[in-house]
Amino acid sequence: MQPSGDAALLRDRLKAQKAAINQALLDPSRPTRAIGAVLRRLARHVDDVLLALWRAAQVPPGIALLAVGGYGRGELFPHSDVDVLVLLPEGTDPAQDAALRQRLEAFIGQCWDSGLEIGSSVRTLQECQDAAAADVTVQTSLLEARRLAGERALFEQFRERFTRAADPHAFFVAKTLEMRQRHTRFENTPYALEPNCKESPGGLRDLQVILWVAKAAGFGTSWDELAAKGLATPLEAQQLERNEALLRLIRARLHTIAGRREDRLVFDLQTAVAEAFGYRTRSAGGRVLQRAGEALMKRYYWAAKAVSQLNQILLLNIEERLAPSGQEPVPINARFSMKAGMLEVAGDDLYERHPHAVLETFLVYQTTVGAKGLSARTLRALYNARGVMDAGFRKDPVNHATFKAILQQPSGITHAFRLMNQTSVLGRYLWVFRRIVGQMQHDLFHVYTVDQHILMVLRNVRRFFIAEHAHEYPFCSQLAAGFDRPWVLYVAALFHDIAKGRGGDHSELGAREVRQFCRQHAIEAEDGRLIEFLVREHLAMSRIAQKEDLSDPAVIAAFAARVGNERTLTALYLLTVADVRGTSPKVWNAWKGKLLEDLYRATLRALGGHTPDPAAEIEARKREALVQLQLFALPHEAHRKLWDTLDVGYFMRHDAGEIAWHTRHLSRHVGSARPVVRARLSPVGEGLQVLVYTPDQPDLFARICGYFDHAGFSILDARIHTATNGYALDTFQVVTPMLPEHYRELTSMVESELEQTLERAGPLPPPSRGRVSRRVKSFPVTPRVQLTPDERAQRWLLTISASDRLGLLYSVALVLARHRINLQLAKITTLGERVEDTFLVDGAELQENRRQIAIETELLQALTA
């Protein structure tokens, strides 16, 4: 339906007004604090349109039109909904009054025709009261109602009844519970790499919650009014106003740049929003020093952190006013007491008089039974004591001893350090930590800022030492139970990534920082050396487990020499597991866990004082496999036919369970002309383990990869073996998004379809062309290919890294097949949306420099495509 002439005119006028406002919003020179006036201006323009349409609709007298929700506050973001309430006197029912219904429908229709994204409700006074009682969201929306047009007396009656029925304390409890649920939805952190500037912890919603509960309690509707009532200090009111203006401006610019309602600072938009603030990417010598988006995000994280702190202080203050505990403080010592489970300072100026009490706060919190947190008074005192935490504070031996004592406590480590970070004490005491607060990571597999990742790793390490979490990683908990000084690992976790974002090797830079820390804090030389080793080598174990051949005794011997002893090995293993787990929920999987555990166990044997005997190891595996085979009643010596075709390499690369599984299914098919494919649930975690036995051919790996690619499976690991009779015996670990409860149908499908694929001759199909994710588009990984020969230049280690996409591994396999490159081992490592794959290969073309360059060039093209 075409809009009426009046609606079309209003739409064009509003469109022109919005264009002028958008232009003003994107002006980098415009002061941040001016955003409030811009949002009010847009709301006034919408008010004018609604008033004109209300008059044109000729709604009968006695009815009121109210603005509610955010629009009711008298401010409007460029693409926010315009929420209105048509308030009816009691006894009015549009369902029974056709003329009234027709006029209201015409009014709402004209609103849409005028370009307003209207959100409307029609209620009587009693219906408003009932809806507010049933739903705190409706109650919140009506709390901010203002009259636009219509019956003034009805609106006053609405306000009076709404105020009389309100229970400020019940409303406070409901809104804080709602806020807690919202924070949980965003993993209780403001530091996600794509935060929601409205809903995430530390976002605009946290500020609105304060004003909502304050307004419901009659404490005021602005930061200045809250300061006047003693709920905030003048400094806090100033900080709240400044951070609110920044968050509002970010949200308004997001709406304007996206051209729609978009409250998330997604990677696609971060640079454009940053440039609207005047930030530019800084480079030197061809290297990016700081992206524009990175500068903006750091500013956002600092604002979100301040909002989180102030939200906590003011809500605790409001709660105390609404529901005084009546409890007297119970003294803990001369400086602190406990009040209603919260740690309270003895005086507001405690930290100015006794700076040592700053760190003592967290030590007392750890050691006081029943302490649930810090009171509003304590949080405020810490917030106002930032000036005392200067260079002298950081060099003070008393503070060094207190900080070391916090690390060495038997409990409360994670909570204490999170509190220290939330209150900005951690960054002011460890100045090097302050540099990585809000520091983004552009590696596609970390989903947290550097400081939050570090605290996540600290939490993971701590959990290994807590009995209640032993079910999560039993082997790690078992090792942790025998580790004598857990705090050594806590220090290593705290420093392992502390030099990120500086340029250069962050492991080496971090080792230097932690060496200085150990000296300052009088940490014994032996412990200091271990901590420094862990920080410098924290990536080594993960790299070796995921990229090197763990069946090669030389690899294990070299790693054993590197760690030197069992204590160092155990410490590095625990830190590595905690680190990989702390990057992103997507990065850790059971297969990575098995690789790390295999490397740990193999290295532990090598550290036992003797060089592992491969022959003895193989015989032990064979004996164990035969014991397992007895459960399946195979004929005597049934294994012999298959085993006689397998060399030492096969038995070194497969454990006894896999050898038994292969033998059980292949003993009757040795030399079979048809491919044999078997699949089972992976014994090491999610996904399937797939066995392929078939006459070898140059493009076999590519054909198998092609099947998995088109069937929607991701390959985690591939072990390729060619038997002495010319048959390939390959084992794959694959995962799929399909539901695990359907694994029987899944295994049957893989077995039949992959067999058919291998039986079919003909050209290999082209790889899939999947969409590249937003993160990959925003932070593409430069494709890299490296070919390194072994000592005799008979086998080559091929390493590739690139942004992940559908069909990537198959594209690589096609290049290898084209050049008749034989694959012996494949380690597929997916880190979020970046892949780092390692292949052990050989082939005649690798012996010629010119052909090798051609292969590398084609691989780079495949990765780039």
C-alpha atoms as one frame of an Amber mdcrd trajectory, in Angstrom:
protein
   0.000   0.000   0.000   1.321   3.424  -0.915   1.736   5.902   1.966  -0.663
   8.860   2.026   0.563  12.272   0.903   0.991  13.459   4.526   2.899  10.309
   5.505   5.140  10.544   2.441   5.898  14.203   3.234   6.684  13.372   6.860
   8.817  10.421   5.758  10.894  12.619   3.428  11.292  15.290   6.096  12.353
  12.712   8.723  14.746  11.109   6.257  16.422  14.485   5.641  16.643  15.168
   9.380  18.171  11.714   9.996  20.715  12.290   7.225  21.822  15.544   8.884
  22.070  13.782  12.254  24.059  10.899  10.723  26.483  13.377   9.203  26.920
  15.030  12.597  27.457  11.632  14.261  30.285  10.701  11.877  32.186  13.960
  12.392  35.415  12.966  14.232  35.868  16.517  15.526  32.537  16.477  17.368
  33.044  16.235  21.170  31.966  12.937  22.710  29.830  14.658  25.322  27.660
  16.213  22.552  26.069  12.833  21.794  23.235  13.387  24.302  22.055  16.492
  22.426  22.115  14.602  19.107  20.033  11.707  20.473  17.531  14.149  22.015
  17.309  16.009  18.717  16.416  12.809  16.867  13.792  11.983  19.512  12.238
  15.481  19.070  12.021  14.989  15.289  10.210  11.696  15.860   7.960  13.391
  18.442   6.915  15.919  15.766   6.095  13.162  13.263   4.037  11.204  15.805
   2.122  14.315  16.896   1.254  15.151  13.293   0.087  11.592  12.607  -1.896
  11.459  15.883  -3.751  14.627  14.965  -4.336  13.358  11.410  -5.761  10.065
  12.737  -8.395  12.016  14.737  -8.226   9.650  17.675 -11.190  10.324  20.028
 -10.526  12.400  23.174  -9.827  10.704  26.497  -6.976   8.583  25.080  -3.241
   9.312  25.601  -0.201   8.534  23.464   2.906   7.775  25.546   6.552   7.267
  24.610   7.984   4.320  26.576  11.300   2.476  26.874  14.415   4.195  25.612
  12.332   6.555  23.507  10.462   7.479  26.676  13.746   8.813  28.106  13.653
  11.421  25.357  16.596  10.017  23.385  16.699   7.848  20.289  19.503   6.025
  18.507  19.454   6.115  14.679  17.966   2.632  14.186  16.331   1.922  17.532
  12.665   1.021  17.775  10.208   3.821  18.513   8.217   2.319  21.408   4.796
   3.873  22.069   1.851   3.008  24.283  -1.726   3.970  23.434  -3.221   4.389
  26.906  -6.977   3.815  27.140  -9.321   4.761  29.989 -10.941   1.881  31.852
 -13.843   0.300  29.999 -12.500   1.114  26.536 -12.053  -1.918  24.269 -10.989
  -1.451  20.611 -12.149  -4.991  19.880 -15.719  -3.846  20.635 -15.390  -0.361
  19.078 -14.830  -0.713  15.320 -14.411   3.027  14.723 -11.722   3.350  17.417
  -9.956   0.213  16.168  -9.944   1.580  12.636  -8.437   4.929  13.728  -5.715
   3.254  15.828  -4.834   0.858  12.984  -4.653   3.796  10.587  -2.371   5.666
  13.013   0.032   2.701  13.387   0.021   2.100   9.617   0.836   5.743   8.907
   3.707   5.523  11.423   5.273   2.704   9.388   4.576   4.574   6.136   6.411
   7.585   7.566   9.585   5.513   8.054   9.260   4.917  11.803  10.267   1.489
  13.162   7.345   1.522  15.551   6.848  -0.796  18.495   3.307  -0.290  19.764
   1.015  -1.564  22.487  -2.573  -0.643  23.384  -3.570  -1.030  27.048  -5.918
   0.303  29.686  -4.634   1.502  33.053  -5.440  -1.832  34.699  -3.854  -3.801
  31.859  -0.664  -1.741  32.275  -0.642  -2.504  35.987  -1.231  -6.237  35.437
   1.449  -6.479  32.717   3.986  -4.619  34.890   3.280  -6.951  37.828   3.782
 -10.007  35.635   6.861  -8.893  33.690   9.724  -6.752  34.975  10.609  -5.803
  31.365   7.180  -4.182  30.911   7.536  -2.515  34.323  10.908  -1.066  33.248
   9.511   0.173  29.947   6.567   1.904  31.653   8.867   3.413  34.305  10.243
   5.751  31.630   6.899   6.717  30.078   6.327  10.318  28.984   3.245  11.867
  27.440   3.355  12.777  23.750  -0.264  13.625  23.027  -3.812  13.052  24.215
  -5.448  13.128  27.631  -3.123  14.654  30.236  -5.309  13.668  33.203  -5.203
  10.006  32.110  -1.402  10.136  31.989  -1.235  11.684  35.494  -3.565   8.969
  36.766  -1.290   6.351  35.122   1.791   7.832  36.833   0.146   8.057  40.222
  -1.142   4.467  40.094   2.160   3.142  38.755   4.139   4.867  41.531   1.759
   3.690  44.252   1.927   0.040  43.128   5.715  -0.032  42.766   7.903  -1.941
  45.245  11.407  -0.451  44.835  13.178  -3.301  46.626  11.395  -6.030  44.638
  12.172  -4.114  41.451  15.842  -3.838  42.500  16.077  -7.595  43.110  14.390
  -8.387  39.785  16.652  -6.036  37.802  19.865  -7.272  39.432  18.873 -10.905
  38.785  18.065  -9.988  35.190  21.459  -8.261  34.904  23.235 -11.319  36.297
  21.531 -13.545  33.718  22.499 -11.136  30.951  26.119 -11.097  32.126  26.156
 -14.901  32.138  24.920 -14.866  28.537  28.020 -12.836  27.672  30.333 -15.091
  29.756  30.597 -12.450  32.508  33.242 -10.483  30.662  33.270  -7.108  28.927
  36.391  -8.251  27.070  34.989 -10.398  24.259  36.619  -9.443  20.957  33.224
  -8.510  19.476  31.379  -7.052  22.491  27.816  -5.812  22.497  28.141  -2.159
  23.563  24.580  -2.196  24.874  24.122  -5.618  26.502  27.628  -6.881  27.421
  28.917  -6.407  30.981  30.158  -2.837  31.219  27.813  -1.729  28.428  25.056
   0.880  28.313  22.507  -1.481  29.862  24.555  -1.642  33.085  24.307   2.142
  33.371  20.579   2.080  32.641  20.014  -0.506  35.392  21.477   1.946  37.944
  19.181   4.760  36.798  16.122   2.495  36.620  16.440   1.205  40.191  17.354
   4.707  41.430  14.298   6.213  39.732  11.998   3.478  41.070  13.311   4.209
  44.585  12.978   7.977  44.190  16.719   8.606  44.393  16.923  10.600  41.156
  17.100  10.232  37.397  20.581  11.568  36.621  24.149  11.060  37.793  24.212
  14.504  39.419  21.038  13.722  41.379  22.567  10.445  42.599  25.667  12.343
  43.691  23.494  14.873  45.502  21.784  12.022  47.381  25.183  10.623  48.435
  24.899   7.456  46.321  27.826   8.544  44.128  30.729  10.913  44.672  31.151
  13.913  42.348  34.153  12.151  40.758  32.098   8.985  40.171  29.262  11.014
  38.660  31.762  12.658  36.311  33.247   9.254  35.337  29.787   7.785  34.769
  28.763  10.688  32.567  31.979  10.532  30.528  31.874   6.758  29.945  28.153
   6.829  29.180  28.790   9.457  26.490  31.517   7.313  24.912  29.359   4.173
  24.859  26.417   6.120  23.447  28.561   7.590  20.691  29.970   4.158  19.806
  26.451   2.713  19.608  25.127   5.629  17.548  28.028   5.375  15.101  27.543
   1.602  14.849  23.893   2.163  13.845  24.851   4.853  11.341  27.709   2.924
   9.695  25.845  -0.412   9.590  22.664   1.263   8.287  20.616  -0.861  10.677
  20.260  -1.620  14.364  23.667  -3.098  15.235  24.911  -3.008  18.812  27.848
  -5.399  18.422  31.310  -4.096  17.691  31.844  -6.802  15.072  35.185  -7.008
  13.277  33.642  -5.821  10.009  32.665  -2.490  11.578  35.435  -1.837  14.112
  37.734  -0.043  11.656  34.977   2.196  10.235  33.774   3.142  13.731  37.374
   3.786  14.827  37.949   6.097  11.849  34.804   8.030  12.800  36.608   8.691
  16.105  39.673   9.898  14.213  41.818   6.804  14.820  44.126   5.688  12.021
  46.212   2.550  11.571  49.840   3.206  12.531  52.631   1.477  10.606  56.412
   1.617  10.502  58.824  -0.208   8.232  56.017  -2.102   6.543  54.802  -3.468
   9.901  51.461  -2.538  11.466  52.093  -1.084  14.928  48.460  -0.569  15.873
  45.267  -0.945  13.874  42.672   1.818  14.082  40.121  -0.688  15.384  42.558
  -1.874  18.042  42.948   1.673  19.405  39.174   2.109  19.596  38.661  -1.270
  21.271  41.263  -0.515  23.913  39.364   2.683  24.723  36.088   0.748  24.772
  37.470  -1.914  27.158  38.759   0.711  29.582  35.337   2.397  29.552  33.541
  -0.945  30.033  35.854  -1.781  32.919  35.111   1.557  34.626  31.368   1.071
  34.082  31.553  -2.425  35.635  33.328  -1.037  38.706  30.950   1.906  39.151
  27.881  -0.264  38.493  28.941  -2.518  41.343  29.614   0.394  43.719  26.337
   2.207  43.067  24.128  -0.898  43.112  25.616  -1.951  46.452  24.934   1.547
  47.785  21.338   1.521  46.513  20.758  -1.955  47.952  21.988  -0.805  51.340
  19.574   2.154  51.273  16.640  -0.014  50.200  17.265  -2.921  52.562  19.676
  -2.047  55.367  21.200  -5.256  56.729  21.040  -4.089  60.331  24.218  -6.049
  60.952  27.037  -4.463  62.834  30.502  -4.793  61.271  32.559  -7.630  62.793
  36.213  -6.541  63.133  38.803  -8.719  61.385  41.803  -6.581  62.256  42.537
  -2.894  62.797  41.959  -2.096  59.087  39.099  -4.358  57.983  35.800  -5.730
  59.213  33.105  -8.008  57.817  29.611  -6.644  57.232  26.876  -8.854  55.760
  29.523 -11.092  54.202  31.359  -8.196  52.545  34.849  -6.965  53.397  34.667
  -3.395  54.685  37.469  -0.866  55.227  37.811   0.761  58.652  37.751   4.237
  57.108  37.192   5.880  53.728  40.756   7.226  53.760  42.389   3.942  54.808
  44.424   3.532  51.625  45.671   7.115  51.664  46.833   6.664  55.256  48.111
   3.089  54.813  48.978   2.279  51.157  50.109  -1.220  52.206  46.441  -1.967
  52.959  45.638  -1.959  49.218  47.161  -5.385  48.584  46.325  -6.512  52.110
  42.637  -6.150  51.104  42.919  -9.150  48.769  44.977 -11.221  51.175  42.395
 -10.664  53.918  39.610 -11.464  51.428  41.338 -14.784  50.605  41.952 -15.768
  54.222  38.630 -14.701  55.783  36.086 -17.479  55.944  32.702 -16.406  54.557
  33.923 -13.329  52.644  31.701 -13.040  49.554  33.162  -9.859  48.105  34.100
  -6.255  48.762  31.562  -3.770  50.123  30.604  -0.622  48.253  32.665   1.389
  50.730  35.760  -0.748  50.059  35.268  -0.668  46.282  34.884   3.108  46.387
  37.971   3.509  48.563  39.979   1.392  46.098  38.592   3.348  43.153  39.691
   6.619  44.762  43.087   5.274  45.893  44.591   4.859  42.434  46.913   7.784
  43.082  48.754   5.979  45.901  49.670   3.065  43.616  52.697   4.784  42.085
  56.278   3.709  41.285  57.205   3.781  44.984  54.217   1.527  45.771  55.402
  -0.966  43.158  58.964  -1.040  44.568  57.924  -1.390  48.213  59.268  -4.668
  49.755  56.215  -4.917  52.033  53.941  -4.931  48.986  56.215  -7.518  47.324
  55.787  -9.803  50.338  52.000  -9.315  50.375  51.638 -10.022  46.662  53.747
 -13.168  47.017  51.576 -14.243  49.968  48.428 -13.808  47.818  49.950 -16.137
  45.210  50.890 -18.721  47.848  47.502 -18.994  49.566  45.887 -22.448  49.428
  42.575 -21.031  48.162  40.913 -17.958  46.665  43.578 -17.374  43.984  41.235
 -16.961  40.998  38.722 -14.776  42.851  41.453 -12.569  44.308  43.141 -11.954
  40.962  39.866 -11.284  39.177  38.955  -8.779  41.874  42.384  -7.190  41.601
  41.904  -6.795  37.859  38.322  -5.493  38.158  39.439  -2.840  40.653  42.492
  -1.925  38.496  44.855  -2.832  41.357  46.563  -5.615  39.387  47.511  -3.324
  36.505  48.750  -0.613  38.855  50.872  -2.983  40.932  52.190  -4.974  37.935
  52.713  -2.116  35.492  53.616  -4.597  32.750  50.141  -6.155  33.149  48.502
  -2.744  32.694  49.896  -2.611  29.147  47.904  -5.655  28.054  44.544  -4.689
  29.634  42.131  -4.484  26.701  44.865  -5.641  24.274  43.214  -7.441  21.344
  44.697 -10.562  19.762  44.503 -10.885  15.995  45.263 -14.576  15.665  41.723
 -15.881  15.026  41.725 -18.433  17.829  41.859 -16.292  20.972  38.379 -15.047
  21.809  39.484 -12.885  24.743  41.726  -9.879  25.202  45.216 -10.690  26.489
  44.475  -9.816  30.134  41.310 -11.926  30.180  43.086 -14.834  28.492  45.815
 -14.683  31.156  43.253 -14.749  33.961  41.442 -17.618  32.216  44.701 -19.614
  32.074  45.356 -18.823  35.747  41.867 -20.136  36.531  42.491 -23.311  34.517
  45.786 -24.004  36.295  44.155 -23.378  39.656  41.366 -25.859  38.858  43.909
 -28.665  38.449  44.626 -28.288  42.177  40.964 -28.261  43.313  39.411 -31.649
  44.069  35.926 -30.520  42.971  37.227 -30.035  39.418  39.166 -33.320  39.176
  36.489 -34.807  36.888  37.267 -32.232  34.156  40.856 -33.307  33.430  41.631
 -36.280  35.686  45.199 -36.789  34.426  46.083 -33.122  34.990  44.526 -33.236
  38.462  46.506 -36.395  39.231  49.771 -34.704  38.217  48.862 -31.503  40.073
  48.254 -33.457  43.292  51.944 -34.381  43.326  53.273 -30.931  42.399  54.893
 -29.328  45.444  54.601 -25.566  44.829  51.465 -24.654  42.805  52.168 -20.915
  43.052  55.122 -21.379  40.670  52.604 -22.300  37.975  50.379 -19.348  38.911
  53.264 -16.924  38.330  54.069 -18.600  34.987  50.388 -18.338  33.952  50.335
 -14.672  34.934  53.376 -13.852  32.785  53.184 -16.307  29.866  51.541 -13.809
  27.448  52.312 -10.587  29.275  54.547  -9.244  26.481  51.928  -9.678  23.726
  51.447  -6.753  21.366  54.936  -5.272  21.719  56.453  -6.747  18.588  59.222
  -9.319  18.784  59.026 -12.736  20.448  56.594 -12.344  23.336  57.936 -15.524
  24.948  61.473 -14.106  25.212  60.240 -10.672  26.304  57.958 -12.289  28.882
  60.849 -14.384  30.218  62.810 -11.178  30.827  59.861  -9.586  32.624  59.291
 -12.583  34.888  63.012 -12.820  35.680  62.851  -9.270  37.034  59.642 -10.089
  38.941  61.295 -13.103  40.592  64.291 -10.988  41.628  62.072  -8.255  43.103
  59.901 -10.732  44.996  62.812 -12.757  46.446  61.777 -15.982  44.721  64.381
 -18.721  45.199  66.779 -19.277  42.291  65.525 -22.795  41.458  61.871 -21.725
  41.340  62.821 -18.590  39.399  64.616 -20.649  36.751  61.592 -22.949  36.379
  59.167 -20.001  36.060  61.387 -18.311  33.474  61.674 -21.585  31.509  57.890
 -22.031  31.518  57.267 -18.515  30.209  59.956 -18.818  27.513  58.889 -22.327
  26.415  55.130 -22.159  26.973  54.439 -22.767  23.252  56.977 -25.573  22.734
  54.979 -28.569  23.936  51.879 -27.645  21.952  53.931 -27.074  18.801  55.793
 -30.405  19.062  52.637 -32.401  19.903  50.696 -30.944  16.998  53.395 -30.688
  14.359  56.047 -33.374  14.857  56.090 -37.154  14.600  55.720 -38.411  18.164
  56.639 -41.935  17.068  60.152 -40.707  16.186  62.512 -41.425  19.146  64.747
 -38.511  18.070  61.835 -36.046  18.526  61.143 -37.368  22.034  64.833 -37.423
  22.987  65.313 -33.809  21.858  62.277 -32.637  23.827  63.397 -34.595  26.911
  66.793 -32.876  26.717  65.006 -29.542  26.458  62.903 -29.974  29.620  65.631
 -31.760  31.575  63.617 -33.322  34.404  60.204 -34.643  35.392  59.185 -31.622
  37.514  59.782 -29.211  34.622  57.988 -31.539  32.202  54.955 -31.788  34.487
  54.843 -28.015  35.017  55.076 -27.354  31.267  52.376 -29.934  30.509  49.936
 -28.430  33.040  50.582 -24.885  31.793  50.182 -25.983  28.162  46.811 -27.672
  28.748  45.591 -24.635  30.709  46.828 -22.284  27.972  45.174 -24.136  25.064
  41.927 -24.399  27.041  42.063 -20.683  27.797  42.127 -19.498  24.182  38.622
 -20.388  23.035  36.034 -23.122  23.635  36.485 -24.072  19.953  40.238 -24.666
  20.082  40.494 -27.439  22.688  39.375 -30.935  21.746  40.038 -34.459  22.953
  42.435 -35.176  20.105  44.716 -32.285  21.093  44.512 -33.558  24.660  45.628
 -37.037  23.570  48.573 -35.675  21.563  49.796 -33.649  24.547  49.353 -36.593
  26.913  51.172 -38.926  24.495  54.081 -36.488  24.317  54.140 -36.169  28.113
  54.191 -39.925  28.675  56.791 -40.603  25.980  59.056 -37.843  27.343  58.612
 -39.107  30.890  59.857 -42.527  29.793  62.831 -40.889  28.070  63.633 -38.998
  31.270  63.692 -42.291  33.195  67.436 -42.536  32.626  67.488 -44.790  29.597
  66.902 -44.356  25.896  63.594 -45.983  24.906  64.106 -49.244  23.012  61.819
 -49.123  19.943  61.979 -52.902  19.500  60.878 -53.541  23.086  58.126 -50.941
  22.766  56.827 -52.584  19.576  56.819 -56.042  21.128  54.885 -54.718  24.132
  52.285 -53.159  21.835  51.943 -56.370  19.834  51.429 -58.438  23.003  48.781
 -56.025  24.276  47.031 -56.017  20.877  46.955 -59.860  20.867  45.401 -59.865
  24.350  42.647 -57.550  23.078  42.117 -59.700  19.946  41.441 -62.776  22.111
  38.147 -61.151  23.126  36.927 -61.495  19.517  37.728 -65.194  19.067  39.863
 -64.779  15.934  41.443 -68.013  14.611  44.951 -68.861  15.845  47.645 -66.828
  14.054  44.920 -64.872  12.172  46.922 -61.702  12.703  50.067 -63.040  11.050
  49.061 -62.446   7.420  48.478 -58.726   7.984  51.337 -58.116  10.427  53.871
 -59.653   8.040  53.145 -56.792   5.605  53.633 -54.047   8.225  56.965 -52.492
   9.153  58.353 -50.886  12.292  56.947 -47.459  11.360  53.366 -48.752  11.483
  53.747 -50.272  14.941  55.460 -47.132  16.273  52.654 -44.851  15.061  49.685
 -46.843  16.357  48.840 -47.893  19.890  47.755 -51.398  20.869  44.032 -50.602
  20.667  44.336 -49.311  17.103  46.509 -52.256  16.040  43.890 -54.680  17.421
  41.054 -52.774  15.691  42.893 -52.793  12.335  43.776 -56.494  12.656  40.251
 -57.557  13.575  38.776 -55.926  10.446  41.586 -56.574   7.953  42.936 -60.039
   8.775  40.528 -61.631   6.227  40.987 -58.892   3.607  44.762 -58.779   3.086
  45.321 -58.323  -0.639  41.594 -57.655  -1.286  40.914 -56.045  -4.668  38.112
 -53.950  -3.180  38.682 -51.098  -0.708  37.900 -51.816   2.931  36.547 -48.907
   4.988  35.627 -49.188   8.664  34.525 -46.445  11.044  33.892 -46.236  14.779
  33.337 -43.614  17.446  36.740 -42.146  18.208  38.196 -43.725  21.371  39.881
 -40.408  22.266  36.901 -38.075  22.194  34.459 -36.551  19.745  34.080 -37.591
  16.116  34.928 -40.776  14.265  38.031 -42.833  13.616  38.050 -44.114  10.020
  40.219 -46.932   8.656  40.941 -47.195   4.910  42.688 -50.260   3.398  43.090
 -50.325  -0.373  45.706 -50.732  -3.111  47.866 -47.597  -2.993  47.636 -44.991
  -5.751  49.160 -41.501  -6.129  45.921 -39.585  -5.623  44.510 -41.741  -2.787
  44.905 -39.130  -0.040  43.304 -36.495  -2.265  40.328 -38.791  -3.021  39.771
 -39.484   0.673  40.069 -35.767   1.544  37.674 -34.961  -1.286  35.071 -37.315
   0.162  35.375 -35.882   3.674  35.273 -32.342   2.265  32.044 -32.879   0.307
  30.459 -34.901   3.135  31.038 -32.045   5.621  33.693 -33.685   7.822  36.803
 -31.944   9.196  39.997 -34.008   9.403  41.868 -33.654  12.714  44.598 -36.192
  12.055  45.731 -38.588   9.328  48.237 -41.408   9.678  49.253 -42.749   6.302
  51.023 -46.104   5.977  51.983 -48.125   2.933  52.354 -51.858   3.604  55.048
 -53.977   1.940  52.425 -55.529  -0.368  51.643 -52.084  -1.864  48.458 -51.498
   0.102  47.634 -48.262   1.880  46.544 -48.588   5.499  45.378 -45.123   6.514
  43.684 -43.959   9.703  41.785 -40.666  10.004  40.343 -38.782  12.960  37.368
 -36.766  11.686  34.687 -34.592  13.291  31.308 -33.462  12.057  28.588 -31.109
  13.333  26.101 -33.993  13.023  24.555 -35.185  16.288  26.560 -37.937  18.075
  23.414 -39.949  18.902  23.155 -40.833  15.220  26.651 -42.322  15.081  25.494
 -45.765  13.889  23.902 -44.275  10.781  26.930 -41.995  10.451  29.478 -44.827
  10.521  27.436 -46.888   8.050  27.178 -43.883   5.730  30.943 -43.212   5.844
  31.806 -46.882   5.252  29.548 -47.321   2.232  30.028 -43.895   0.614  33.828
 -43.796   1.027  34.142 -47.336  -0.382  32.127 -46.277  -3.444  34.234 -43.120
  -3.830  37.470 -45.139  -3.854  36.100 -47.699  -6.324  35.117 -45.030  -8.815
  37.794 -43.999 -11.276  37.853 -40.665 -13.056  39.094 -37.138 -12.398  39.072
 -35.679  -8.921  36.195 -33.247  -8.295  36.946 -29.562  -7.603  37.144 -28.514
  -3.927  34.168 -26.897  -2.207  34.043 -23.113  -2.141  32.753 -22.244   1.306
  32.091 -18.751   2.574  34.915 -17.129   4.474  33.934 -16.110   8.011  33.723
 -12.489   9.110  36.734 -12.888  11.378  38.867 -14.274   8.557  37.807 -11.372
   6.320  38.758  -8.859   8.998  42.019 -10.516  10.074  43.264 -12.660   7.187
  46.253 -14.910   7.838  49.062 -14.526   5.308  49.414 -18.001   3.719  52.806
 -19.612   4.354  54.385 -22.777   2.972  57.647 -24.254   4.228  59.436 -27.387
   3.017  62.259 -28.639   5.249  64.291 -31.799   4.451  65.326 -34.325   7.079
  69.012 -35.030   7.696  69.318 -37.330   4.651  66.956 -35.287   2.446  64.857
 -38.409   1.880  61.735 -37.143   3.618  60.447 -33.595   3.883  58.434 -31.746
   6.479  55.782 -29.623   4.759  54.247 -26.944   6.998  51.387 -24.740   5.876
  49.480 -21.990   7.677  46.477 -20.087   6.347  42.977 -18.894   7.165  40.651
 -21.867   7.457  37.897 -22.441   4.916  35.876 -25.294   3.488  37.885 -27.369
   1.014  41.317 -26.117   2.155  42.873 -29.481   3.019  41.466 -31.042  -0.144
  43.008 -28.209  -2.216  46.409 -29.017  -0.666  45.910 -32.749  -1.285  45.149
 -32.061  -4.971  48.502 -30.275  -5.390  50.361 -33.156  -3.710  48.569 -35.703
  -5.918  49.355 -33.724  -9.058  53.077 -33.918  -8.286  52.939 -37.560  -7.085
  54.023 -36.610  -3.576  53.661 -39.512  -1.148  52.197 -38.695   2.226  53.422
 -40.565   5.316  51.968 -38.503   8.125  49.536 -35.574   8.380  48.900 -33.452
  11.468  45.934 -31.169  10.976  45.799 -28.348  13.512  42.856 -25.962  13.477
  43.218 -23.007  15.844  39.867 -21.258  15.713  39.796 -20.018  12.115  43.488
 -20.496  11.382  45.043 -23.773  10.260  48.589 -24.911  10.846  49.047 -28.284
   9.165  52.158 -30.428   9.022  52.813 -33.243   6.536  55.675 -35.741   6.329
  56.162 -36.349   2.595  58.529 -37.785   0.012  58.627 -37.836  -3.775  61.021
 -37.600  -6.700  60.008 -34.029  -7.577  61.118 -32.787  -4.164  64.726 -33.594
  -5.103  64.740 -30.935  -7.863  64.935 -27.313  -6.768  62.919 -26.027  -9.716
  60.105 -28.547  -9.202  60.106 -27.864  -5.468  59.592 -24.131  -6.106  56.719
 -24.968  -8.466  55.091 -27.152  -5.790  55.424 -24.410  -3.148  53.971 -21.845
  -5.573  50.966 -24.034  -6.350  50.391 -24.684  -2.654  50.400 -20.942  -1.939
  47.886 -20.421  -4.752  45.681 -23.174  -3.289  45.847 -21.579   0.172  45.067
 -18.122  -1.214  42.149 -19.252  -3.363
